[in-house]
């Protein structure tokens, strides 16, 4: 169900990782059904779309001029203050429900702010618009055999890889988002294949950077997946490898045990850098 609402919360949260800040939600929820999706913990189905887009853009403009407090250059961007406009949805997937051209216009023409979003689809409707480098799309990547299980009905990994140069040529700033990284027997072999594919598919190697996020899974989402028969829990919930973690918002989660995670991060970086050293990892955790 798609519902238009007046977005009341205009909170702009500091991020410092993928972007400098997280904007108020243009959309909240997701029409996909990925096994690891954190949004499903908060809104099990459906999507709300903010009808007051202008108010959100005015708040971002006010924030960037008066309240943003970051030094440039930093790892999010060398010049502009970056805002994640897709933290609580897949904006690219839901673009037809948004006045997306108005939102892109705002960031394209702004002298201080730029937009960023992660997606698991290839938003071909965006190709007729040139944001002049002021909109970053982060294509989410994982080995295809795991993607087929954990994120059904999304674009194939090959299609996402093929889109990288196409969108750069159209005027977008393109990064890749290795997230979530799931540990399973054979994960390093699968990622080696993925890295080789990324290397072969990408011409504009000087532009494409990466972010890497190891899996965190939620207890309530784990139970929901089991009840609904959603596949993948044998990969997402393995207490022999994981330890409890309470999120900053009070959610009961599991993450990989500290020593295992530290080792896996090191192995991921070594493998990655041995195959695609040009693909700078902006951050990994």
Secondary structure as a PSIPRED ss2 file (coil, helix, strand):
# PSIPRED VFORMAT (PSIPRED V4.0)

   1 X C   1.000  0.000  0.000
   2 X E   0.000  0.000  1.000
   3 X E   0.000  0.000  1.000
   4 X E   0.000  0.000  1.000
   5 X E   0.000  0.000  1.000
   6 X C   1.000  0.000  0.000
   7 X C   1.000  0.000  0.000
   8 X C   1.000  0.000  0.000
   9 X C   1.000  0.000  0.000
  10 X C   1.000  0.000  0.000
  11 X C   1.000  0.000  0.000
  12 X C   1.000  0.000  0.000
  13 X E   0.000  0.000  1.000
  14 X E   0.000  0.000  1.000
  15 X C   1.000  0.000  0.000
  16 X C   1.000  0.000  0.000
  17 X C   1.000  0.000  0.000
  18 X C   1.000  0.000  0.000
  19 X C   1.000  0.000  0.000
  20 X C   1.000  0.000  0.000
  21 X E   0.000  0.000  1.000
  22 X E   0.000  0.000  1.000
  23 X C   1.000  0.000  0.000
  24 X C   1.000  0.000  0.000
  25 X C   1.000  0.000  0.000
  26 X C   1.000  0.000  0.000
  27 X E   0.000  0.000  1.000
  28 X E   0.000  0.000  1.000
  29 X E   0.000  0.000  1.000
  30 X C   1.000  0.000  0.000
  31 X C   1.000  0.000  0.000
  32 X C   1.000  0.000  0.000
  33 X C   1.000  0.000  0.000
  34 X C   1.000  0.000  0.000
  35 X C   1.000  0.000  0.000
  36 X C   1.000  0.000  0.000
  37 X C   1.000  0.000  0.000
  38 X C   1.000  0.000  0.000
  39 X H   0.000  1.000  0.000
  40 X H   0.000  1.000  0.000
  41 X H   0.000  1.000  0.000
  42 X H   0.000  1.000  0.000
  43 X C   1.000  0.000  0.000
  44 X C   1.000  0.000  0.000
  45 X C   1.000  0.000  0.000
  46 X C   1.000  0.000  0.000
  47 X E   0.000  0.000  1.000
  48 X E   0.000  0.000  1.000
  49 X E   0.000  0.000  1.000
  50 X E   0.000  0.000  1.000
  51 X C   1.000  0.000  0.000
  52 X C   1.000  0.000  0.000
  53 X H   0.000  1.000  0.000
  54 X H   0.000  1.000  0.000
  55 X H   0.000  1.000  0.000
  56 X H   0.000  1.000  0.000
  57 X H   0.000  1.000  0.000
  58 X H   0.000  1.000  0.000
  59 X H   0.000  1.000  0.000
  60 X H   0.000  1.000  0.000
  61 X H   0.000  1.000  0.000
  62 X H   0.000  1.000  0.000
  63 X H   0.000  1.000  0.000
  64 X H   0.000  1.000  0.000
  65 X H   0.000  1.000  0.000
  66 X H   0.000  1.000  0.000
  67 X C   1.000  0.000  0.000
  68 X C   1.000  0.000  0.000
  69 X C   1.000  0.000  0.000
  70 X C   1.000  0.000  0.000
  71 X C   1.000  0.000  0.000
  72 X C   1.000  0.000  0.000
  73 X C   1.000  0.000  0.000
  74 X E   0.000  0.000  1.000
  75 X C   1.000  0.000  0.000
  76 X C   1.000  0.000  0.000
  77 X E   0.000  0.000  1.000
  78 X C   1.000  0.000  0.000
  79 X C   1.000  0.000  0.000
  80 X C   1.000  0.000  0.000
  81 X E   0.000  0.000  1.000
  82 X E   0.000  0.000  1.000
  83 X E   0.000  0.000  1.000
  84 X E   0.000  0.000  1.000
  85 X C   1.000  0.000  0.000
  86 X C   1.000  0.000  0.000
  87 X C   1.000  0.000  0.000
  88 X C   1.000  0.000  0.000
  89 X C   1.000  0.000  0.000
  90 X C   1.000  0.000  0.000
  91 X C   1.000  0.000  0.000
  92 X C   1.000  0.000  0.000
  93 X C   1.000  0.000  0.000
  94 X C   1.000  0.000  0.000
  95 X H   0.000  1.000  0.000
  96 X H   0.000  1.000  0.000
  97 X H   0.000  1.000  0.000
  98 X C   1.000  0.000  0.000
  99 X C   1.000  0.000  0.000
 100 X H   0.000  1.000  0.000
 101 X H   0.000  1.000  0.000
 102 X H   0.000  1.000  0.000
 103 X H   0.000  1.000  0.000
 104 X H   0.000  1.000  0.000
 105 X H   0.000  1.000  0.000
 106 X H   0.000  1.000  0.000
 107 X H   0.000  1.000  0.000
 108 X H   0.000  1.000  0.000
 109 X H   0.000  1.000  0.000
 110 X C   1.000  0.000  0.000
 111 X C   1.000  0.000  0.000
 112 X C   1.000  0.000  0.000
 113 X E   0.000  0.000  1.000
 114 X E   0.000  0.000  1.000
 115 X E   0.000  0.000  1.000
 116 X E   0.000  0.000  1.000
 117 X E   0.000  0.000  1.000
 118 X E   0.000  0.000  1.000
 119 X E   0.000  0.000  1.000
 120 X C   1.000  0.000  0.000
 121 X C   1.000  0.000  0.000
 122 X C   1.000  0.000  0.000
 123 X C   1.000  0.000  0.000
 124 X H   0.000  1.000  0.000
 125 X H   0.000  1.000  0.000
 126 X H   0.000  1.000  0.000
 127 X H   0.000  1.000  0.000
 128 X H   0.000  1.000  0.000
 129 X C   1.000  0.000  0.000
 130 X C   1.000  0.000  0.000
 131 X C   1.000  0.000  0.000
 132 X C   1.000  0.000  0.000
 133 X C   1.000  0.000  0.000
 134 X C   1.000  0.000  0.000
 135 X E   0.000  0.000  1.000
 136 X E   0.000  0.000  1.000
 137 X E   0.000  0.000  1.000
 138 X E   0.000  0.000  1.000
 139 X E   0.000  0.000  1.000
 140 X E   0.000  0.000  1.000
 141 X E   0.000  0.000  1.000
 142 X C   1.000  0.000  0.000
 143 X C   1.000  0.000  0.000
 144 X H   0.000  1.000  0.000
 145 X H   0.000  1.000  0.000
 146 X H   0.000  1.000  0.000
 147 X H   0.000  1.000  0.000
 148 X H   0.000  1.000  0.000
 149 X H   0.000  1.000  0.000
 150 X H   0.000  1.000  0.000
 151 X C   1.000  0.000  0.000
 152 X C   1.000  0.000  0.000
 153 X C   1.000  0.000  0.000
 154 X C   1.000  0.000  0.000
 155 X C   1.000  0.000  0.000
 156 X C   1.000  0.000  0.000
 157 X H   0.000  1.000  0.000
 158 X H   0.000  1.000  0.000
 159 X H   0.000  1.000  0.000
 160 X H   0.000  1.000  0.000
 161 X H   0.000  1.000  0.000
 162 X H   0.000  1.000  0.000
 163 X H   0.000  1.000  0.000
 164 X H   0.000  1.000  0.000
 165 X H   0.000  1.000  0.000
 166 X H   0.000  1.000  0.000
 167 X H   0.000  1.000  0.000
 168 X H   0.000  1.000  0.000
 169 X H   0.000  1.000  0.000
 170 X C   1.000  0.000  0.000
 171 X C   1.000  0.000  0.000
 172 X C   1.000  0.000  0.000
 173 X E   0.000  0.000  1.000
 174 X E   0.000  0.000  1.000
 175 X E   0.000  0.000  1.000
 176 X E   0.000  0.000  1.000
 177 X E   0.000  0.000  1.000
 178 X E   0.000  0.000  1.000
 179 X E   0.000  0.000  1.000
 180 X E   0.000  0.000  1.000
 181 X E   0.000  0.000  1.000
 182 X C   1.000  0.000  0.000
 183 X C   1.000  0.000  0.000
 184 X C   1.000  0.000  0.000
 185 X C   1.000  0.000  0.000
 186 X C   1.000  0.000  0.000
 187 X H   0.000  1.000  0.000
 188 X H   0.000  1.000  0.000
 189 X H   0.000  1.000  0.000
 190 X H   0.000  1.000  0.000
 191 X H   0.000  1.000  0.000
 192 X H   0.000  1.000  0.000
 193 X H   0.000  1.000  0.000
 194 X H   0.000  1.000  0.000
 195 X H   0.000  1.000  0.000
 196 X H   0.000  1.000  0.000
 197 X H   0.000  1.000  0.000
 198 X H   0.000  1.000  0.000
 199 X H   0.000  1.000  0.000
 200 X H   0.000  1.000  0.000
 201 X H   0.000  1.000  0.000
 202 X C   1.000  0.000  0.000
 203 X C   1.000  0.000  0.000
 204 X C   1.000  0.000  0.000
 205 X C   1.000  0.000  0.000
 206 X C   1.000  0.000  0.000
 207 X C   1.000  0.000  0.000
 208 X C   1.000  0.000  0.000
 209 X C   1.000  0.000  0.000
 210 X E   0.000  0.000  1.000
 211 X E   0.000  0.000  1.000
 212 X E   0.000  0.000  1.000
 213 X E   0.000  0.000  1.000
 214 X E   0.000  0.000  1.000
 215 X C   1.000  0.000  0.000
 216 X E   0.000  0.000  1.000
 217 X E   0.000  0.000  1.000
 218 X E   0.000  0.000  1.000
 219 X H   0.000  1.000  0.000
 220 X H   0.000  1.000  0.000
 221 X H   0.000  1.000  0.000
 222 X H   0.000  1.000  0.000
 223 X H   0.000  1.000  0.000
 224 X H   0.000  1.000  0.000
 225 X H   0.000  1.000  0.000
 226 X H   0.000  1.000  0.000
 227 X H   0.000  1.000  0.000
 228 X H   0.000  1.000  0.000
 229 X C   1.000  0.000  0.000
 230 X C   1.000  0.000  0.000
 231 X C   1.000  0.000  0.000
 232 X C   1.000  0.000  0.000
 233 X H   0.000  1.000  0.000
 234 X H   0.000  1.000  0.000
 235 X H   0.000  1.000  0.000
 236 X H   0.000  1.000  0.000
 237 X C   1.000  0.000  0.000
 238 X C   1.000  0.000  0.000
 239 X C   1.000  0.000  0.000
 240 X C   1.000  0.000  0.000
 241 X C   1.000  0.000  0.000
 242 X E   0.000  0.000  1.000
 243 X E   0.000  0.000  1.000
 244 X E   0.000  0.000  1.000
 245 X E   0.000  0.000  1.000
 246 X E   0.000  0.000  1.000
 247 X C   1.000  0.000  0.000
 248 X C   1.000  0.000  0.000
 249 X C   1.000  0.000  0.000
 250 X C   1.000  0.000  0.000
 251 X C   1.000  0.000  0.000
 252 X E   0.000  0.000  1.000
 253 X E   0.000  0.000  1.000
 254 X E   0.000  0.000  1.000
 255 X E   0.000  0.000  1.000
 256 X E   0.000  0.000  1.000
 257 X C   1.000  0.000  0.000
 258 X H   0.000  1.000  0.000
 259 X H   0.000  1.000  0.000
 260 X H   0.000  1.000  0.000
 261 X H   0.000  1.000  0.000
 262 X H   0.000  1.000  0.000
 263 X H   0.000  1.000  0.000
 264 X H   0.000  1.000  0.000
 265 X H   0.000  1.000  0.000
 266 X H   0.000  1.000  0.000
 267 X H   0.000  1.000  0.000
 268 X H   0.000  1.000  0.000
 269 X H   0.000  1.000  0.000
 270 X H   0.000  1.000  0.000
 271 X H   0.000  1.000  0.000
 272 X H   0.000  1.000  0.000
 273 X H   0.000  1.000  0.000
 274 X H   0.000  1.000  0.000
 275 X H   0.000  1.000  0.000
 276 X C   1.000  0.000  0.000
 277 X C   1.000  0.000  0.000
 278 X C   1.000  0.000  0.000
 279 X C   1.000  0.000  0.000
 280 X C   1.000  0.000  0.000
 281 X E   0.000  0.000  1.000
 282 X E   0.000  0.000  1.000
 283 X E   0.000  0.000  1.000
 284 X E   0.000  0.000  1.000
 285 X C   1.000  0.000  0.000
